[in-house]
Amino acid sequence: MEFIPPSKNFNLISKSYSKRVIQGWIILSFVQVFAQEMNIDGAVKDQSGTVLVQKVRISLEGTASTSFTNKEGRFSIRTKEEGNKILHISSKGYKSKRLPLILEGKSIDLGEIRIENSSVVGLEDNSIVLTEAQLLDNDMDNESFGVLSATKDIYLNAAAFDFGQLYFRVRGYDSRENMVLINGVRMNKLTNGRPEWNNWGGLNDVIRNRLFSIGLQPSSHTFGGLQGTTQFDTRPSLLRAGLRLSSSISNRTYSGRIMGTYTKHYSDRLAYSFSASKRYAYKGYVDGTFFDSSSLFGSIELPLGSDSSLCITSFVVNSKKGSRAAITEEVYNLLGGRYNPYWGYQNNRIRSSRERLIKEPFIILNYTSSFGKLTLNLAASHQFGYVKQSRLGYYNAPNPDPVYYRNLPSFFVNSPIGASFENAQIAEKGFVSAPQLAWNRLYRANSPILGRKRASYIFYHDTNRNSVIRINKVWNYTGDNGLVLDAGVSYEKYMAHNYAEISDLMGAKYHIDRDPFSNSSNDLNGKPEKVEGDIFNYSFDFNSQNLDLFSQLRWSYKKWLVFVSGNYNWRNYQRFGRYQNERYLQDSEGESEKIEFRNPSGKFGITYFINGRQWLNINGINTLRAPILKNVFVNPRENNKSIEPLKSEKVRSIDFNYFFRFPSLMGRITGYYTRYQNLTNVSFYYVDSGLGSDFVQEVLTNHDKLQMGLELGLRYKLSSDVTTSVAMAFGKHVYANDPNLSINFDTFGNNQEIVSSYGNKDLGKVDLKGYKIPTGPQTALSCSLEYRSPKYWWINLKANFFAKNYSGISLINRTNSFFINPETGNRFENINQDRVKEFLNQEVLEEVYMINLVGGKSWLLDGKYVSVFVSVNNLLDTSFRSGGFEQSRNGNYGQFLSDTKSDRPSFGPKYWYGFGRTFFINFSISL
Amino acid sequence: MMLRLKRKSWNKRSLVRISLVASVFSIGMVSLLPSCSKEMKEIPYEKYCELNIESNISMVDFGNLYHGEPIEITEELVIEGFVISSDKHGNVFRSLYVQDHPHRPKIGIKVDIDLQDSYLFFPKGSKVLIKLKGLYFDKQGDLFKIGGALNSFGNINVGRLPSSVLFNHVLLDCDNEVRLIAQKTNFSELEDTMLGTLISLDGLEVINEEKELPYALLEEETIRTLSDCEGNTLQLINSGYSKFYNYSLPKGNGSITGVLTKKGKTYRLIVQDTSDINFKNESCLKTEPLQSSNSVLISEIADPYNNIAARFIELYNHDSIDINLDGWFLRRYTNDNLQISKEVALTGLVIASRKALVLTSNAVEFLNVYGKMADLEISANGPADSNGDDNFELVDPFGKVIDRFGLVGEDGSQTNHDFENGKALRKVEITQANSIYVFEEWEIYNDNDVPYTNNGRLFSPEDYNPGNRH
């Protein structure tokens, strides 16, 4: 956004064709002072003096006065306002302009105003890079990171670029709270509610046009989430015509990127666009995290009349990357924060055991049409493809994980037969000298040369193959008297087949499809010996349908702007098991019951314009919504069982905002309060609890959360070239009650020690109230200083501070079962309350100070626009932890005591270590 | 909705352009930028075996370096050996036994490792090279042992070698043509230099007393005894965690292959799995034929008022020959239970002609009280620990109930078989067992004032006479 300082100079638009900044000057006329209705007229053209293809929106900030340009690009705003006002000119694909005016009752003609196509490379181009860094850890269960995109909002901008390195979540929200639409089609998946940013990664050029509604503000297309709605519009008519090529090098998630986009506009509104990119890293910042992604995009827009158009869009991103693991402090001290146990050398190449492959192509058909005041948007899309996550399986063979607890020196210190420091030293030397996966050794264990046929190790992929059809229709009606009506119908049908597939037998002849822990068959009706390409372990379908009916009323009158919206949601889920396994003879195969939810939601907001420069706003939402698929079925790989009781989630939120827009100072202050109730959560791990040892599914029900806090973002123009911004977040995100915890497990076969013979054990209440939610740092501050030179280069130095970053806690350790001795079935004797307090205390990670630097320069060479962008993060190379969590393996007091008596627990908390100094350089040329 | 494309001029050029773009694009979509999935090539065998390392000291010479105390090896020594054990079936646990030659070994060594399923990496018969520097070395019970460090009471002993270093020290040699052959030997040739090597002995069988037993008791290390036809014995040591622990020991006589170890002065053999035992021949140990007799009967059952630990049950053999009680059982039915509450095997006992056999639940107390030893101590709540209201059966090896006391299904209290705080004494003139309880054959003493019985409490030792038929 450009600031144009008010000036009494009379100067028309400069005829210079500099692409950097177009200076617009204001005409003022000094006439009658008394308040009467007057007009503000003008014409809007693009930087070359051509009338724009689409409508440009003109509004008077702080009032409800709005108008649009006509076919000649001319506009006229009627208003009775007086005094200092700011005229806001905006249009999709172009950089917005804000012109300060002094209104004194007499009509004004502003003449021709030129706005610039938003092709200037800036921070926005590179926002996706940061979000990708956050996506590397998708492997971790329950962790989702607030994926953000650059917006004009100062606070959110800082949150995206600077807070992202610590996985900061805006208002502590999971990324499911942000509704993402591309061309009107919802990208959030029904399975976990989150948008899969990998599906359009590398297509930065075409998703440049975005409409963002912050927080609870209304969106024209959908009811939206708690964290607003991001709408991308990839129509070729809105993209910059011509060819744009860019290349980047970096040492973050990928080392190199090349991207090319070509868009062609025809004068009769036919347009097409084509974009392709490749991102690659043999080794990312963290060892063993390779990255390989190819993206392709194509879109054709056809006019169907003066007021309607049809657009066909198709894109696919084929990405493959290696994951990283959280590590314990012991491992960090031995090998540093870039260590990753998930990879090893095979034939001198890095091979990762945990790779994530995503290929989910989209085809979207859009029909847009307007009849006078009514705009119609119809979107239909089909998405198919797969998401695959690989793993190394081991069957009656030693655990191949290099950081398996028995491989580490701490095991010999914590040994039940007494500490042996000499052995610990031997183990340490061995581990440090060969800390990666020994692929050779695994092939050896499978080797037919050594007499083996049956696989001890296999490399397989947990696969989700899905097909999703989405259809939605939105009506927008802009009435005369400040009334805007929006309505929409959105339907989605999701069908997925989930299964594990043997990808590599690693030298063995076949794999026996049995669960080694309980020694039971996974597929009673199939053959027990399976080979590469076969499905094994589990196979089931998830089918889901979703229907949303949305309607919204927005009304602006004088100094008020009010909106009210409602949504009605129907959703159902069903599982269909394809395998019958020996552990759940009745429940594994066939259809589950159809689980249905019907939920209403409502939202409202009131804005009061104090004057043209300041306004206050309050929004509230009360929503009931279906739980996500992952929290509905207890163990869908094994059986049809769903959680009981199954309740819809209840969410209520309210936010208060104060916006201010002075010529030199602008920003916002927000207070928010969000309450979640009746949440459920399912997670899965191995535990040595007070009742025995087993693999369990942990089911949490009746779970409440409270997230409240303050946000501040402001920008102050110190001079025409220097700007300073401040963004602050103070959050208090806590668990609000003591939920119920139960563990589910299979009772088949000879488990180590039977936990209970019923398959389910209610562990009662978890002492959770008051513990902090691990949402990243709950306090974050950012201060930046930016200099923009008239010679078309700029630099921005940011200093950031993060605090109150809490580590995740183990829930099972906070139930009563923690105090039960598994050998006696009774409470432990002589419980030391001080020690108990010590280890039930939630860890808060260290405060972090970080400095980031970005800058860029652009040139016009021969009519071609060239720019370079450089970003250096963590300039001082501070080492820090971005997150962590307690392991649940020590599920009883006795085991906890013995594991922690030395200072090197075998099952201590695991942490993610942040990136050190990293850089990103981008060159682009627009032809 | 009219989907008429309203375009002013569909000239050829733009049409061609659009179709070109569309086709290029669709080709792109179809070929879809192959995700660089190069087939992960198989790993050739040479990658996980050692070609270049050679041993620089023989295992025998290495053994001679031992001087009586555990030491850490500090020189760059490398020995070669052949793996003779396998933990596949669980009888061997976290160990590797290695000998210096595939069929004429002079010495064997045990390697203590912290790895399970090591057979996957060091299969039985494979040749290995062991880099000794940094390992600890000791002799345990005459067998050389190497491994990691174990700290016990401030002393360093050989402990398990951590798996993170195991593969740096024990290397698989690429030479996989060797055939491992167990050294055939016999009892007279067994000597300490064979410890830790693979031997095979012929003409062995399980001793009679253990013939019906399983290899091992659950989760317990169990010692079984093998004997040759001359009566020489050898211990067989089996793990209660092995996959075959509850299989019955093989019958017959034949050969057995295993790793030789020793405890104290006794040699022991460890097999890898049941196929190491090949008992194809007829058993040569004289097995006493199973004997039955109607002249073995229950002669006294005691429940002293003053000392429940002094309870006992006595059997008496009225027969003219000794009776071998192999396969005999004594059963107790507690109170009114119709199911057997406790069954005790009398296998291993012989009841001499015209002699008694006393069974107690507390041998120490019995000796204290009665001044003599009982013949067998059996567990509490069994036939030698009755409180006077239980029923008993004596069963021969063929399953026939020879003798009975009481009425199964009827609690003895207040009946003619109530001997609470007293005793049940078989009348001296009864010389034949009776599968039916006949009250007249017994003298019953209790303190419950039951009609036709002797009333009054009895005290040990004075009111009892275990070991004598009175």
HADDOCK unambig.tbl for C-alpha pairs under 7 A between the chains (distance, minus, plus):
assign (segid A and resid 268 and name CA) (segid B and resid 7 and name CA) 6.83 0.50 0.50
assign (segid A and resid 294 and name CA) (segid B and resid 33 and name CA) 6.35 0.50 0.50
assign (segid A and resid 298 and name CA) (segid B and resid 25 and name CA) 6.80 0.50 0.50
assign (segid A and resid 303 and name CA) (segid B and resid 5 and name CA) 6.49 0.50 0.50
assign (segid A and resid 303 and name CA) (segid B and resid 6 and name CA) 6.44 0.50 0.50
assign (segid A and resid 304 and name CA) (segid B and resid 3 and name CA) 6.29 0.50 0.50
assign (segid A and resid 304 and name CA) (segid B and resid 4 and name CA) 5.96 0.50 0.50
assign (segid A and resid 304 and name CA) (segid B and resid 5 and name CA) 5.02 0.50 0.50
assign (segid A and resid 304 and name CA) (segid B and resid 6 and name CA) 5.31 0.50 0.50
assign (segid A and resid 305 and name CA) (segid B and resid 6 and name CA) 5.73 0.50 0.50
assign (segid A and resid 318 and name CA) (segid B and resid 35 and name CA) 6.73 0.50 0.50
assign (segid A and resid 397 and name CA) (segid B and resid 117 and name CA) 5.72 0.50 0.50
assign (segid A and resid 398 and name CA) (segid B and resid 116 and name CA) 6.35 0.50 0.50
assign (segid A and resid 398 and name CA) (segid B and resid 117 and name CA) 6.54 0.50 0.50
assign (segid A and resid 407 and name CA) (segid B and resid 162 and name CA) 6.53 0.50 0.50
assign (segid A and resid 407 and name CA) (segid B and resid 163 and name CA) 6.05 0.50 0.50
assign (segid A and resid 407 and name CA) (segid B and resid 164 and name CA) 5.54 0.50 0.50
assign (segid A and resid 419 and name CA) (segid B and resid 151 and name CA) 6.96 0.50 0.50
assign (segid A and resid 420 and name CA) (segid B and resid 149 and name CA) 6.89 0.50 0.50
assign (segid A and resid 420 and name CA) (segid B and resid 150 and name CA) 5.51 0.50 0.50
assign (segid A and resid 420 and name CA) (segid B and resid 151 and name CA) 5.03 0.50 0.50
assign (segid A and resid 422 and name CA) (segid B and resid 149 and name CA) 5.76 0.50 0.50
assign (segid A and resid 423 and name CA) (segid B and resid 148 and name CA) 5.87 0.50 0.50
assign (segid A and resid 423 and name CA) (segid B and resid 149 and name CA) 4.87 0.50 0.50
assign (segid A and resid 423 and name CA) (segid B and resid 150 and name CA) 6.68 0.50 0.50
assign (segid A and resid 427 and name CA) (segid B and resid 162 and name CA) 5.51 0.50 0.50
assign (segid A and resid 427 and name CA) (segid B and resid 164 and name CA) 5.99 0.50 0.50
assign (segid A and resid 427 and name CA) (segid B and resid 165 and name CA) 6.37 0.50 0.50
assign (segid A and resid 430 and name CA) (segid B and resid 164 and name CA) 5.08 0.50 0.50
assign (segid A and resid 430 and name CA) (segid B and resid 165 and name CA) 4.60 0.50 0.50
assign (segid A and resid 431 and name CA) (segid B and resid 164 and name CA) 5.31 0.50 0.50
assign (segid A and resid 440 and name CA) (segid B and resid 43 and name CA) 6.74 0.50 0.50
assign (segid A and resid 440 and name CA) (segid B and resid 47 and name CA) 6.56 0.50 0.50
assign (segid A and resid 440 and name CA) (segid B and resid 48 and name CA) 5.60 0.50 0.50
assign (segid A and resid 441 and name CA) (segid B and resid 48 and name CA) 6.41 0.50 0.50
assign (segid A and resid 443 and name CA) (segid B and resid 43 and name CA) 6.77 0.50 0.50
assign (segid A and resid 444 and name CA) (segid B and resid 48 and name CA) 6.47 0.50 0.50
assign (segid A and resid 444 and name CA) (segid B and resid 121 and name CA) 6.46 0.50 0.50
assign (segid A and resid 445 and name CA) (segid B and resid 120 and name CA) 4.68 0.50 0.50
assign (segid A and resid 445 and name CA) (segid B and resid 121 and name CA) 5.42 0.50 0.50
assign (segid A and resid 450 and name CA) (segid B and resid 123 and name CA) 6.96 0.50 0.50
assign (segid A and resid 506 and name CA) (segid B and resid 42 and name CA) 6.94 0.50 0.50
assign (segid A and resid 507 and name CA) (segid B and resid 42 and name CA) 6.59 0.50 0.50
